[in-house]
Amino acid sequence: MSIGKEVVRVTWFKVDDGFYRNPKSAVLSDTATSLWLRAATWSCDLLTDGFVPEKMLPMFRSPQDAAQELCDAGLWEKTEGGWRFHDWFDYQPSAEEVEELKQKRKEAGRRGAMARWQNDGKPIANAMANAKQTDGKVHGKPIAKSCPVSVSVPVSNSYELDSVADARPEVMELCTHLADLIAANGSKRPTIGKQWLDSARLMLDTDHRTPTEAHHLIDWCQHDEFWIPNILSMPKFRKQYDTLRLQAGRSHPRSKAQQNQDANEQMVRRYAEDARQARQAEQLRLGA
């Protein structure tokens, strides 16, 4: 994910390069292998420590037989409400370790932003001091003309972006998606700042747009010859949303398959939010 100052993912699912020939995995069906991989990346993303709820199987497009196949192979273990990856913590970091690393990176980003801001302020302070000493002039000319000072104003910093990404991942995802497509169309990749984030948030919370619909509309406008050069920011996208929606509806009616995909994506987001709230509740309980 690249947003202004690049934000690096904290978690990656680690797979041994001998997976294809391991006695446990080599005999798996394609369906079971797909389930194992999808569930593993999902668990890393949502920090469930290798736990896979039964209700997630439809989302992974996998039958119960595939889950049983993984249990029979010794890759999964049945537990209350779902399954667990065998020996998860031997190869993957725990949710606690990931959260600790994220906090360290946020703090490092915050300190870096503060240092940059302080450094950027030094030329201004020096210029003001010089102005006082020379009565506001250099060689008889106003100091503003003789010694121009460039002022650097940070639009955003990694700490703020990380905070939004954690609290409102759907807001960050929409901003990143639009910025990526704008760059893919040949324009300079825009910086995701406060105006972008506020516009995306208001679009969802105040305008009551769904993340899935907005995502598809971004796709449409960034493939339309007229709108490609006219939608180059999230504030502009929000302003033109209804016009874009009506034009996209006339030119590309939504198929049944697309509607099913939208429903699946919404279900995934609900599960992600449930998992996030469960983690917060558990952290509060342990802290108490």
C-alpha positions as CSV (number, residue, x, y, z in Angstrom):
1,M,0.0,0.0,0.0
2,S,1.5,3.3,-1.0
3,I,-0.1,6.5,0.4
4,G,1.9,9.8,0.4
5,K,4.7,8.6,2.6
6,E,4.6,4.8,1.9
7,V,3.0,2.7,4.6
8,V,4.5,-0.7,4.9
9,R,2.4,-3.7,5.8
10,V,3.2,-5.2,9.2
11,T,2.0,-8.8,8.5
12,W,2.8,-11.3,5.8
13,F,1.7,-14.9,5.7
14,K,4.9,-17.0,5.7
15,V,4.8,-20.1,3.5
16,D,7.7,-22.6,3.4
17,D,9.2,-23.0,-0.1
18,G,8.8,-26.7,0.3
19,F,5.1,-26.5,0.7
20,Y,4.5,-28.1,-2.7
21,R,6.3,-31.3,-1.8
22,N,5.5,-31.6,1.9
23,P,3.8,-34.9,2.7
24,K,0.9,-33.1,4.4
25,S,0.2,-30.6,1.6
26,A,1.3,-32.4,-1.5
27,V,-1.8,-34.7,-1.5
28,L,-4.3,-32.0,-0.8
29,S,-7.1,-31.3,-3.3
30,D,-7.1,-27.9,-5.1
31,T,-10.1,-26.9,-3.0
32,A,-8.4,-27.7,0.3
33,T,-5.2,-26.0,-0.8
34,S,-7.2,-22.9,-1.8
35,L,-9.0,-22.9,1.5
36,W,-5.8,-23.2,3.5
37,L,-4.2,-20.2,1.7
38,R,-7.2,-18.0,1.8
39,A,-7.9,-18.7,5.4
40,A,-4.2,-18.1,6.3
41,T,-4.0,-14.7,4.7
42,W,-7.3,-13.7,6.2
43,S,-6.1,-14.7,9.7
44,C,-2.9,-12.7,9.2
45,D,-4.9,-9.7,8.0
46,L,-7.4,-9.7,10.9
47,L,-4.9,-11.0,13.5
48,T,-7.0,-14.0,14.6
49,D,-3.9,-16.0,15.6
50,G,-4.7,-18.9,13.2
51,F,-8.4,-19.2,14.2
52,V,-10.9,-19.7,11.3
53,P,-14.6,-19.4,12.2
54,E,-17.0,-21.8,10.6
55,K,-19.1,-18.9,9.2
56,M,-16.1,-17.9,7.0
57,L,-16.2,-21.0,4.8
58,P,-18.9,-19.6,2.4
59,M,-16.8,-16.5,2.0
60,F,-13.8,-18.7,1.1
61,R,-16.0,-20.6,-1.3
62,S,-15.1,-23.8,0.4
63,P,-17.2,-26.8,1.5
64,Q,-17.0,-28.5,4.9
65,D,-15.2,-31.4,3.2
66,A,-12.3,-29.2,2.4
67,A,-12.0,-28.2,6.1
68,Q,-12.1,-31.9,7.1
69,E,-9.5,-32.7,4.6
70,L,-7.1,-30.1,6.2
71,C,-7.8,-31.7,9.6
72,D,-7.1,-35.2,8.3
73,A,-3.8,-33.9,6.9
74,G,-2.8,-32.4,10.2
75,L,-2.8,-28.9,9.0
76,W,-5.9,-27.8,10.9
77,E,-7.3,-28.7,14.3
78,K,-11.1,-28.6,15.1
79,T,-12.0,-26.3,17.9
80,E,-15.1,-24.6,19.3
81,G,-16.7,-22.5,16.6
82,G,-14.3,-23.3,13.9
83,W,-10.7,-24.5,13.3
84,R,-7.1,-23.5,14.2
85,F,-4.0,-23.8,12.1
86,H,-1.6,-26.4,13.5
87,D,1.6,-24.9,15.0
88,W,0.6,-21.4,13.9
89,F,2.9,-19.6,16.3
90,D,5.9,-21.6,15.2
91,Y,5.9,-19.7,11.9
92,Q,3.7,-16.6,12.2
93,P,3.8,-13.7,14.7
94,S,1.1,-13.4,17.3
95,A,-1.5,-10.6,17.2
96,E,0.1,-9.1,20.3
97,E,3.5,-9.0,18.5
98,V,2.0,-7.4,15.4
99,E,0.2,-4.8,17.4
100,E,3.4,-4.0,19.3
101,L,5.3,-3.6,16.1
102,K,2.6,-1.3,14.6
103,Q,2.7,0.9,17.7
104,K,6.5,1.2,17.4
105,R,6.3,2.2,13.8
106,K,3.5,4.7,14.5
107,E,5.6,6.3,17.2
108,A,8.7,6.3,15.0
109,G,6.6,8.0,12.3
110,R,5.2,10.6,14.8
111,R,8.7,11.4,16.0
112,G,10.0,11.7,12.4
113,A,7.1,14.0,11.5
114,M,7.8,16.2,14.5
115,A,11.5,16.4,13.6
116,R,10.8,17.3,10.0
117,W,8.4,20.0,11.2
118,Q,10.9,21.5,13.6
119,N,13.6,21.4,10.9
120,D,11.3,23.1,8.4
121,G,10.6,25.8,10.9
122,K,14.3,26.8,11.3
123,P,14.7,28.8,8.1
124,I,11.6,30.8,9.0
125,A,12.9,31.6,12.5
126,N,16.3,32.6,11.0
127,A,14.6,34.8,8.4
128,M,12.5,36.5,11.1
129,A,15.6,37.1,13.2
130,N,17.5,38.6,10.3
131,A,14.5,40.8,9.5
132,K,14.5,42.3,13.0
133,Q,18.3,42.9,12.8
134,T,18.1,44.7,9.4
135,D,14.9,46.5,10.1
136,G,13.1,44.3,7.6
137,K,15.4,45.2,4.7
138,V,18.6,43.9,3.0
139,H,20.5,46.3,0.8
140,G,17.5,48.6,1.0
141,K,15.1,46.0,-0.4
142,P,12.3,44.3,1.5
143,I,13.6,41.0,3.0
144,A,10.7,39.0,1.5
145,K,12.0,39.9,-2.0
146,S,15.7,39.7,-1.4
147,C,15.8,36.5,0.7
148,P,12.8,34.4,-0.2
149,V,12.1,31.6,2.3
150,S,10.5,28.4,1.1
151,V,7.9,27.2,3.6
152,S,7.3,23.5,3.8
153,V,3.8,22.6,5.0
154,P,3.3,18.8,5.5
155,V,0.0,17.7,4.1
156,S,-0.1,14.5,6.1
157,N,2.3,12.2,7.9
158,S,2.6,8.5,8.3
159,Y,1.3,8.6,11.9
160,E,-2.0,10.2,10.8
161,L,-2.4,7.9,7.9
162,D,-1.7,4.8,10.0
163,S,-4.3,6.0,12.5
164,V,-6.9,6.3,9.8
165,A,-5.9,3.0,8.2
166,D,-6.5,1.3,11.6
167,A,-9.7,3.1,12.6
168,R,-11.3,3.4,9.2
169,P,-9.7,0.9,6.7
170,E,-12.5,1.4,4.2
171,V,-11.8,5.1,4.0
172,M,-8.1,4.5,3.4
173,E,-8.8,1.7,0.9
174,L,-11.0,4.0,-1.3
175,C,-8.4,6.8,-1.2
176,T,-5.6,4.5,-2.1
177,H,-7.6,2.8,-4.9
178,L,-8.4,6.2,-6.5
179,A,-4.8,7.4,-6.2
180,D,-3.5,4.2,-7.7
181,L,-5.8,4.4,-10.7
182,I,-5.0,8.1,-11.3
183,A,-1.3,7.2,-11.4
184,A,-2.0,4.2,-13.6
185,N,-3.7,6.5,-16.1
186,G,-0.5,8.5,-16.5
187,S,-1.0,11.4,-14.1
188,K,1.3,12.2,-11.2
189,R,0.2,10.1,-8.2
190,P,-1.6,12.4,-5.8
191,T,-0.7,12.7,-2.1
192,I,-3.4,11.4,0.2
193,G,-3.9,14.1,2.8
194,K,-6.6,15.4,5.1
195,Q,-8.9,16.7,2.4
196,W,-8.9,13.3,0.7
197,L,-9.6,11.4,4.0
198,D,-12.3,13.8,5.1
199,S,-14.0,13.6,1.7
200,A,-14.0,9.8,1.7
201,R,-15.3,9.7,5.3
202,L,-18.1,12.1,4.6
203,M,-19.0,10.3,1.5
204,L,-19.6,7.1,3.5
205,D,-21.0,8.6,6.8
206,T,-22.9,11.7,5.6
207,D,-23.8,10.8,2.0
208,H,-24.5,7.1,2.9
209,R,-22.5,5.6,0.0
210,T,-21.4,2.1,0.5
211,P,-17.7,1.2,0.2
212,T,-18.4,-1.4,-2.5
213,E,-20.4,1.0,-4.6
214,A,-17.8,3.7,-4.3
215,H,-15.0,1.3,-5.2
216,H,-16.8,0.2,-8.4
217,L,-17.6,3.8,-9.3
218,I,-14.0,4.8,-8.9
219,D,-13.1,1.9,-11.3
220,W,-15.7,3.1,-13.8
221,C,-14.7,6.8,-13.8
222,Q,-11.0,6.0,-14.2
223,H,-11.8,3.9,-17.3
224,D,-14.1,6.5,-18.9
225,E,-12.4,8.8,-21.4
226,F,-14.3,11.9,-20.3
227,W,-13.9,11.4,-16.6
228,I,-10.2,10.3,-16.4
229,P,-8.9,13.9,-16.7
230,N,-11.7,15.3,-14.7
231,I,-11.6,13.2,-11.6
232,L,-8.1,13.6,-10.1
233,S,-8.9,13.9,-6.4
234,M,-11.3,12.4,-3.8
235,P,-13.0,15.7,-3.1
236,K,-13.9,16.0,-6.8
237,F,-15.0,12.4,-6.9
238,R,-17.4,13.0,-4.0
239,K,-18.8,16.2,-5.6
240,Q,-19.5,14.4,-8.9
241,Y,-20.7,11.2,-7.3
242,D,-24.4,11.3,-8.3
243,T,-23.5,12.3,-11.9
244,L,-21.0,9.5,-12.2
245,R,-23.5,7.0,-10.7
246,L,-26.2,7.8,-13.1
247,Q,-23.9,7.7,-16.1
248,A,-22.3,4.4,-15.0
249,G,-25.8,2.9,-14.5
250,R,-26.8,3.8,-18.0
251,S,-23.7,2.5,-19.7
252,H,-23.0,-0.6,-17.5
253,P,-25.9,-2.3,-15.8
254,R,-24.8,-4.3,-12.8
255,S,-24.9,-8.0,-13.4
256,K,-26.2,-10.6,-10.9
257,A,-22.7,-11.9,-10.5
258,Q,-21.5,-8.4,-9.5
259,Q,-24.3,-8.0,-7.0
260,N,-23.3,-11.3,-5.4
261,Q,-19.7,-10.2,-5.3
262,D,-20.8,-6.9,-3.6
263,A,-22.8,-8.9,-1.0
264,N,-19.7,-11.1,-0.3
265,E,-17.5,-8.1,0.1
266,Q,-19.9,-6.5,2.6
267,M,-20.0,-9.7,4.6
268,V,-16.2,-9.8,4.7
269,R,-16.2,-6.2,6.0
270,R,-18.7,-7.2,8.7
271,Y,-16.6,-10.1,9.8
272,A,-13.5,-7.9,9.9
273,E,-15.3,-5.3,12.0
274,D,-16.6,-8.1,14.4
275,A,-13.0,-9.4,14.7
276,R,-11.7,-5.9,15.4
277,Q,-14.3,-5.3,18.1
278,A,-13.6,-8.6,19.7
279,R,-9.8,-7.8,19.8
280,Q,-10.6,-4.5,21.5
281,A,-12.9,-6.1,24.0
282,E,-10.2,-8.7,24.8
283,Q,-7.5,-6.0,25.2
284,L,-9.8,-4.1,27.6
285,R,-10.5,-7.2,29.6
286,L,-6.9,-8.1,29.9
287,G,-6.0,-4.5,30.8
288,A,-8.7,-4.4,33.5
